[in-house]
Amino acid sequence: MEMKMDQDFSTINKLPDEILLMIFDNISGHLLNISVSKVCRRWKHLISHLVLHLMDPGDEVKIKPSLRALLVTSFIPTWPDPLALISQIAATIPNLRELTISAHYVLGKTELKIVETMHNLRHLDIVTENNRLDGNTPIPCNITSLVVNDNMVPGFLRKMKTQKVIKAFHMYGRSLHYASNEMDRFLKHHSIYLTELTLRCSELEDRRYETISQCKRLTSLQLYSCVQLTFKGASHLTTLTELRRLHITGMRMVRVDSLLDFIQNLPCHIVELNLSYSWFEDKHCSALADRLPYLRYLELWRSRVSSNGLAQLIKLLTSLEDIDTDVIFNDRHIKSFIGHQSLQNIRCRWIRIDRIHTPLYIKSAPFYIKSAVEKVPAQYLRVDEEGPRAGHFYYWLQDFSIRTPPNLPLVPVGQGLFRHRIIRV
């Protein structure tokens, strides 16, 4: 068929549904659900055939064969028990590729055996009945992305070496302990495939970080509770040139001058950085702005940076969209952010001069302000003092950034909520 010359194909919405669905097929169900589906009604309608997020009574009737991803993140008493729910999923959605089930629906041996038969699964995020993973825990053979929500006893990581390809491995939920030597061998075995890695590192020594640095294809690296990490171990991580997301919390053994050297050698294309519970201070700000000009998200909790130093850093990072910190800003600082070309979200401690009326400049500000003392319900948090990201209980919470996740109303601390999107501290 001859194409009309005056047809306009300048926007993506000119593409037919079939092409859009092919594009969506390369995006995770989680991101399709929280981001892509918000673009327009057409995209939301298309994605509704691919992704289902069960959150409300009666949602289970929406389970259909065309689904590619299923997320169960709420507890509804009228829903089926775990066995009935898993059986329905396995029988109804033969080509399901991503399955996420929260801790409200704990899976026992029978349910896990059913999950093991779902050979098209690629991403698995579930919680087990015995709160541990061992060499006998059933895992579908074609899984490429695994979220571990339970402690790993010796034998589990040895079993994971038998998986053909692991591209993403994340520790969330109750997971904390594992055999370091088994983790070493697991990472070496899958080093040529891994692109995303999240670990709890309280027991890891420097030589283990050298093993992590062998995973050269990593684009996302989230390491929490790095209490034994020194500059020697941290320097290995700067060789990961493909990194776009880097979280390292708790590295208190990397002191001020060493931290400066570390920052100056970071991969320059990082767009998301978390250095909470570190010796980060004012002298690091200019080095960070010079080294990471494309940074879009920054988390700094329990650091030594001053209000003025962080405010100056925010102005230097012209691409910064989200800042998450427990630093105290005043009205002068907040007002200075008004002209920032990219800033969208600020979570901080804020001392307001006028505690009765919302300042006029805030009403028209292009960004949201959220209080650093807000807390999500305890069921969504780990026992962790290293900042918000390190404290997330669920993997599916991470990409909500500093916004409130759906159906998880934040509990204000202090004098509560007031108008115009601002939360008083």
Stockholm file with secondary structure:
# STOCKHOLM 1.0

chainA/1-425         MEMKMDQDFSTINKLPDEILLMIFDNISGHLLNISVSKVCRRWKHLISHLVLHLMDPGDEVKIKPSLRALLVTSFIPTWPDPLALISQIAATIPNLRELTISAHYVLGKTELKIVETMHNLRHLDIVTENNRLDGNTPIPCNITSLVVNDNMVPGFLRKMKTQKVIKAFHMYGRSLHYASNEMDRFLKHHSIYLTELTLRCSELEDRRYETISQCKRLTSLQLYSCVQLTFKGASHLTTLTELRRLHITGMRMVRVDSLLDFIQNLPCHIVELNLSYSWFEDKHCSALADRLPYLRYLELWRSRVSSNGLAQLIKLLTSLEDIDTDVIFNDRHIKSFIGHQSLQNIRCRWIRIDRIHTPLYIKSAPFYIKSAVEKVPAQYLRVDEEGPRAGHFYYWLQDFSIRTPPNLPLVPVGQGLFRHRIIRV
#=GR chainA/1-425 SS CCCCTTCCCCSGGGSCHHHHHHHHTTSCHHHHHHTGGGSCHHHHHHHHTTEEEECSTTGGGGCCTTCSEEEECSCCTTSCCHHHHHHHHHHHCTTCCEEEECTTSCBCHHHHHHHHTCTTCCEEEECBTTSEECTTCCCCTTCCEEEECSEECTTHHHHHTTSSCCCEEEECTTCCCCCHHHHHHHHHHTTTTCCEEEEECTTCCHHHHHHHTTCTTCSEEEEECCTTCCHHHHHHHTTCTTCSEEEECCCTTSCHHHHHHHHHTSCTTCCEEECCSSCCCGGGHHHHHHHCTTCCEEEECSCCCCHHHHHHHHHHCTTCCEEEEEEEEEHHHHHHTTTCSSCCEEEEEEECSCSSSCCHHHHTCSSEEEETTCBCCGGGBCSCCSCTGGGBSCGGGGGGTTSCCTTCCCBCCSSCBCSTTCBCC
#=GC SS_cons         CCCCTTCCCCSGGGSCHHHHHHHHTTSCHHHHHHTGGGSCHHHHHHHHTTEEEECSTTGGGGCCTTCSEEEECSCCTTSCCHHHHHHHHHHHCTTCCEEEECTTSCBCHHHHHHHHTCTTCCEEEECBTTSEECTTCCCCTTCCEEEECSEECTTHHHHHTTSSCCCEEEECTTCCCCCHHHHHHHHHHTTTTCCEEEEECTTCCHHHHHHHTTCTTCSEEEEECCTTCCHHHHHHHTTCTTCSEEEECCCTTSCHHHHHHHHHTSCTTCCEEECCSSCCCGGGHHHHHHHCTTCCEEEECSCCCCHHHHHHHHHHCTTCCEEEEEEEEEHHHHHHTTTCSSCCEEEEEEECSCSSSCCHHHHTCSSEEEETTCBCCGGGBCSCCSCTGGGBSCGGGGGGTTSCCTTCCCBCCSSCBCSTTCBCC
//
